[in-house]
Amino acid sequence: MKHKFLSILLIILVSVSFSACGLKKSKGVVSKVKIITLDAEQEKNANIQTEVLKDQLLKLRITIPAQFKAMNKFLDRIYAPIDGKVTQVFVEPGSIVKKGQALIQIKSDTIGQIQLSFLDEYIGVDSNVKQMTAQYNLSVQSYRRENTLYHEGISSRADYEVARAQMLKDKANLDSLKIQRSTLIQVYAQRVALYGGSESTIRRAVATKRIYPFITLCSNKNGVVLDRKVNPGEIIDQNKELFDVADLSTIWLVGYAFEKDAALLKVGQNAVGMLEENNGQTVDGKLSYVSSILDTERKTLEVRADIPNHDFSIKPNMYAEMIVDIGNVDTLSVPNSALQKYGDYNFAYVKIRPHTYEERKVEIGQQNDKYSQVKSGLKLGEEVVSNGGFSLLGESIKSREE
């Protein structure tokens, strides 16, 4: 009798369970297989629209998180060529500079000592040049006088030849001293240039007979100052990094692709950069580099695209999405608008009969901006909800909670 009672109770429980799966509420119902039924008014309010699944030529794209960077070959790191004290800084980060434009002025005891040594030698050589110039001028006058007397028959040819020889000797000595003076200037100008100075520093010392212990470092290219690492009044050591200057007319978009996409990426593929902070602004370029080595920790592959940036509107370190065209494939496709995400999986709603929809887990492959490749979960000819799926999701969640 006891066993008979338990059997009857079990049958009742099973019947109640199946009845609960089939219960429908006036405002939408969910079964254990995630079937949702809406009435006509609900469908109208949700603006439910559907699309029949079909095979189509899908232009495939990979979306990669990325960041803009200055191109290494266009980046110029400027270092202090000498110890000294910063007296003036002429540019700020973000300044657009021209080749040869002054960036910084440094006062250096080493430059002052070089100029002092130069002046000591120069004054001696210059004094000799002046003395020899006077001697040469005197010998020229003597030669001219002897030349006149000789042709008038007053002076002998021997006196004429002696005067001419003396003049040529004095001229040779004067030319030699002038070359020595010029060479001295060039030698010291080169010595100053080793420390970032210029010949004008030595020319100024020549003109004023005073030392000028300053050097001015200038930009080696047209570009933008990315970073300034020094301030006026700072004491600096040789080889301290002072500035980063880059030509940003072309900039890198550097992305880190996932391992599963590594084999699909090739140099030369079209790439679009979508700026996160600029209302979806896009820029076009091409992949110029695909790393042959996978980062073992991050499991990502570095790729780079060259992006024209003639107006300098793109700044280094801006974040973006890199969208790479990887080709076309004829495949079953689902509209991206039909896909919903709940937890860690994608799903779509399939219309199985009038006013009735089944929630279906979907595995997707490659995507573009409108469609996704279907790998599993949906079949050719099925009708998916392309608009209004969010309302169905809301009904599904509400029913689960109830």
C-alpha positions in Angstrom: 0.0 0.0 0.0 2.9 2.3 0.9 4.6 1.6 -2.5 1.4 2.3 -4.4 1.0 5.7 -2.6 4.6 6.7 -3.5 4.0 5.8 -7.2 0.9 7.9 -7.3 2.7 10.8 -5.7 5.6 10.6 -8.2 3.2 10.6 -11.2 1.5 13.7 -9.8 4.8 15.5 -9.4 5.9 14.7 -12.9 2.6 15.9 -14.3 2.8 19.2 -12.4 6.4 19.7 -13.7 5.4 19.3 -17.4 2.4 21.5 -16.8 4.7 24.2 -15.5 6.8 24.0 -18.6 3.8 24.7 -20.7 2.4 27.5 -18.7 2.0 30.8 -20.6 1.6 34.3 -19.1 -0.4 37.0 -20.8 2.7 39.2 -21.1 5.1 36.5 -22.5 6.2 33.1 -21.3 9.4 31.1 -21.1 9.6 27.3 -21.1 12.5 25.1 -20.0 13.8 25.2 -23.6 13.7 29.0 -23.6 10.6 29.4 -25.8 9.2 32.9 -25.6 5.7 33.7 -26.8 4.4 37.3 -27.4 1.0 38.5 -28.3 0.5 40.8 -31.3 0.5 43.9 -29.1 3.8 43.0 -27.5 5.4 42.3 -30.9 4.3 45.7 -32.1 5.6 47.5 -29.1 8.9 45.7 -29.4 9.1 46.4 -33.1 10.0 42.8 -33.9 11.6 42.4 -37.3 13.1 39.2 -38.7 15.5 38.1 -41.4 15.9 34.8 -43.2 19.4 33.3 -42.9 21.2 32.6 -46.1 24.7 32.0 -47.5 26.4 35.2 -48.7 29.8 36.6 -49.6 31.0 38.0 -46.3 33.7 40.5 -46.2 35.7 39.4 -43.2 37.3 41.7 -40.7 39.3 41.3 -37.5 39.0 43.9 -34.8 42.1 44.4 -32.7 42.8 46.7 -29.7 45.4 49.2 -30.7 47.3 52.4 -29.9 48.9 55.0 -32.0 52.7 55.3 -31.7 55.4 57.5 -33.3 57.3 55.5 -36.0 60.7 54.6 -34.7 62.5 55.6 -37.9 61.0 59.1 -37.6 61.7 59.4 -33.9 64.7 61.5 -32.8 65.9 61.3 -29.2 68.0 64.3 -28.3 70.6 63.9 -25.6 72.9 66.3 -23.8 76.3 66.3 -25.6 78.1 67.9 -22.6 77.8 68.6 -18.9 76.4 72.0 -18.1 73.5 74.1 -16.8 70.3 74.7 -18.8 69.8 78.4 -19.2 66.8 78.4 -21.7 64.3 75.9 -23.0 62.5 77.2 -26.2 59.9 74.5 -26.8 57.1 72.6 -24.9 55.7 69.1 -25.5 53.4 69.3 -28.5 55.3 72.1 -30.1 55.7 71.8 -33.9 59.3 72.5 -34.8 61.3 73.0 -38.0 64.6 71.5 -38.9 67.3 73.8 -37.4 65.0 75.4 -34.9 66.5 76.1 -31.4 65.3 73.7 -28.7 67.6 74.5 -25.7 70.6 76.6 -24.6 73.2 75.1 -22.2 76.0 76.9 -20.4 79.1 74.7 -20.3 82.5 75.3 -18.6 84.0 72.9 -21.1 82.9 75.1 -24.0 84.3 78.1 -22.1 87.6 76.4 -21.7 87.8 75.4 -25.3 87.1 79.0 -26.4 89.7 80.3 -23.9 92.4 77.9 -25.4 91.3 79.0 -28.8 91.6 82.7 -28.1 95.1 82.2 -26.5 96.3 80.5 -29.7 94.4 82.7 -32.1 95.7 86.0 -30.7 99.3 84.8 -31.1 98.7 83.6 -34.7 96.6 86.7 -35.6 99.4 88.9 -34.2 101.9 87.1 -36.5 99.6 87.6 -39.5 99.4 91.3 -38.8 103.2 91.6 -38.4 103.7 89.7 -41.6 101.1 91.7 -43.4 103.1 94.9 -42.5 106.3 93.2 -43.6 104.7 92.1 -46.9 103.3 95.6 -47.6 106.8 97.1 -47.0 108.4 94.5 -49.4 105.8 95.3 -52.0 106.7 99.0 -51.9 110.4 98.2 -52.1 109.7 95.9 -55.1 107.7 98.6 -56.9 110.4 101.2 -56.3 113.2 98.9 -57.5 111.1 97.9 -60.5 110.7 101.6 -61.5 114.4 102.4 -61.0 115.5 99.2 -62.9 113.4 100.1 -65.9 114.7 103.7 -65.9 118.2 102.3 -65.9 119.0 103.8 -62.5 119.1 100.6 -60.4 120.8 97.3 -61.3 119.0 94.1 -62.1 120.4 92.4 -59.1 118.8 95.0 -56.7 115.5 94.4 -58.6 115.7 90.6 -58.2 116.5 90.9 -54.5 113.4 93.1 -53.9 111.2 90.8 -56.0 112.4 87.7 -54.1 111.8 89.4 -50.7 108.3 90.3 -51.7 107.5 86.7 -52.8 109.0 85.3 -49.7 107.0 87.7 -47.5 103.8 86.8 -49.4 104.4 83.1 -48.9 105.0 83.6 -45.2 101.8 85.7 -45.0 99.7 83.1 -46.8 101.0 80.4 -44.6 100.1 82.3 -41.4 96.6 83.1 -42.8 96.1 79.4 -43.5 97.3 78.6 -40.0 94.8 81.1 -38.6 92.0 79.7 -40.7 92.8 76.1 -39.8 92.9 77.1 -36.2 89.3 78.4 -36.4 88.2 75.2 -38.2 89.8 72.9 -35.7 88.2 74.6 -32.7 84.9 75.0 -34.5 84.9 71.2 -35.0 85.9 70.7 -31.4 83.0 72.8 -30.3 80.7 71.0 -32.7 81.4 67.7 -31.0 79.6 69.1 -28.0 76.7 70.5 -30.0 78.1 74.0 -30.6 78.5 75.7 -34.0 81.2 77.6 -35.8 79.3 80.9 -35.0 80.5 80.4 -31.4 84.1 80.6 -32.4 83.4 83.4 -34.9 81.8 85.4 -32.0 84.9 84.8 -29.9 87.1 86.1 -32.8 85.0 89.2 -33.1 84.6 90.1 -29.5 87.8 88.5 -28.1 85.6 87.1 -25.3 84.5 83.6 -24.5 80.8 82.7 -25.0 80.3 79.4 -23.0 76.9 78.5 -24.4 75.7 76.0 -26.9 72.3 75.9 -28.6 70.9 72.5 -29.6 68.6 72.5 -32.6 66.1 70.1 -34.1 67.4 67.7 -36.7 64.1 67.4 -38.5 60.6 68.8 -39.0 58.3 67.3 -36.4 56.5 67.5 -33.1 58.1 67.6 -29.6 56.7 64.5 -27.9 58.4 64.8 -24.6 60.6 67.4 -22.8 62.7 66.0 -19.9 64.5 69.0 -18.7 63.8 72.4 -17.2 65.6 75.8 -17.1 68.2 76.0 -14.3 68.7 72.3 -14.2 72.3 70.9 -14.0 72.6 68.1 -16.5 75.2 65.4 -17.2 76.4 64.4 -20.6 74.1 61.9 -22.4 71.0 62.9 -20.4 67.9 62.5 -22.6 66.4 66.0 -23.2 63.7 65.7 -25.9 61.9 63.3 -28.1 61.1 64.8 -31.5 59.1 62.9 -34.1 57.9 63.4 -37.6 54.2 62.5 -37.2 53.1 63.0 -40.8 52.9 59.2 -40.9 52.1 57.4 -37.6 51.9 53.8 -36.5 48.8 52.1 -35.4 50.1 49.3 -33.2 47.7 46.4 -32.4 47.9 43.2 -30.5 46.0 40.4 -32.3 44.8 37.3 -30.6 46.5 34.0 -31.3 43.5 32.5 -33.1 43.7 35.3 -35.7 47.5 35.2 -36.2 47.4 33.1 -39.4 44.9 35.4 -41.0 47.0 38.6 -40.9 49.3 39.6 -43.7 51.4 42.6 -44.6 49.6 44.8 -47.1 46.1 44.1 -45.9 43.8 47.2 -45.6 43.4 48.5 -42.0 41.1 51.0 -40.5 41.7 52.8 -37.2 38.6 53.8 -35.3 39.5 56.4 -32.7 37.8 55.8 -29.4 37.6 59.4 -28.2 36.8 61.1 -31.5 33.2 60.1 -32.1 34.1 57.0 -34.1 36.4 58.9 -36.5 38.2 56.5 -38.8 41.6 56.6 -40.6 42.8 54.3 -43.3 46.1 52.6 -43.7 47.8 49.3 -44.6 49.5 46.6 -42.5 53.2 47.2 -42.7 54.4 44.7 -40.1 53.2 41.4 -38.7 55.4 39.9 -36.0 56.7 36.4 -36.6 56.8 35.8 -32.8 53.9 35.3 -30.5 54.1 36.9 -27.1 54.1 33.9 -24.8 52.6 35.7 -21.8 49.8 37.6 -23.5 49.3 35.1 -26.3 49.1 38.1 -28.7 50.8 39.0 -32.0 52.0 42.5 -32.6 50.9 44.1 -35.9 51.4 47.6 -37.2 49.7 49.8 -39.8 51.1 53.0 -41.4 48.5 55.8 -41.1 48.9 59.1 -42.9 48.6 62.0 -40.5 49.4 65.2 -42.4 47.4 67.5 -40.2 48.9 66.0 -37.0 45.3 65.4 -35.7 46.3 61.9 -34.4 48.4 62.1 -31.3 50.8 59.3 -30.1 49.3 57.1 -27.3 45.7 57.7 -28.5 43.7 54.4 -28.2 41.8 53.0 -31.2 40.4 49.8 -32.6 42.3 48.4 -35.6 39.9 46.8 -38.1 41.7 44.6 -40.7 40.2 43.3 -43.9 41.2 39.7 -44.2 39.3 38.7 -47.4 35.9 37.3 -48.5 34.2 34.0 -47.8 30.9 32.5 -48.9 29.3 31.4 -45.7 26.1 31.3 -43.6 25.8 34.7 -42.0 23.7 36.3 -39.2 23.1 40.0 -38.8 25.1 41.4 -35.9 21.9 43.1 -34.8 20.4 39.7 -34.2 23.1 38.6 -31.8 22.6 39.1 -28.0 25.2 38.4 -25.3 24.4 37.0 -21.9 27.2 35.8 -19.7 30.0 34.4 -21.8 28.1 33.3 -24.9 26.2 34.7 -27.9 22.7 33.8 -28.7 19.9 34.8 -31.1 16.1 34.4 -31.2 14.7 32.2 -33.9 11.1 32.5 -35.0 9.7 29.0 -34.9 6.0 29.8 -35.5 3.9 32.9 -35.4 4.4 35.0 -32.1 6.8 32.3 -30.8 10.6 32.5 -30.6 13.3 30.1 -29.4 16.5 31.4 -27.7 19.4 29.7 -29.5 23.0 29.7 -28.5 25.2 30.7 -31.4 28.9 30.1 -32.1 30.2 32.8 -34.4 33.4 33.1 -36.4 34.7 36.1 -38.3 32.8 39.4 -38.4 32.4 42.6 -40.2 30.4 45.7 -39.3 27.1 44.1 -40.4 27.3 40.3 -40.3 28.9 37.5 -38.5 29.9 34.1 -39.7 27.8 31.3 -38.2 29.8 28.3 -37.1 27.0 26.5 -35.1 23.6 27.1 -33.6 21.7 28.3 -36.6 20.7 26.8 -40.0 20.1 28.0 -43.5 16.6 29.3 -44.1 15.8 29.9 -40.4 14.2 33.2 -39.5 16.1 35.2 -36.8 15.0 38.3 -35.0 17.1 41.2 -36.4 15.4 43.9 -34.4 13.7 43.7 -31.1 15.8 41.0 -29.7 16.6 43.0 -26.6 12.9 43.1 -25.7 12.8 39.3 -26.0 15.9 39.1 -23.8 14.1 41.2 -21.2 11.1 38.8 -21.2 13.5 35.9 -20.9 15.3 37.3 -17.9 12.0 38.4 -16.3 10.6 34.9 -16.7 13.7 33.3 -15.2 13.5 35.5 -12.2 9.8 34.7 -11.7 
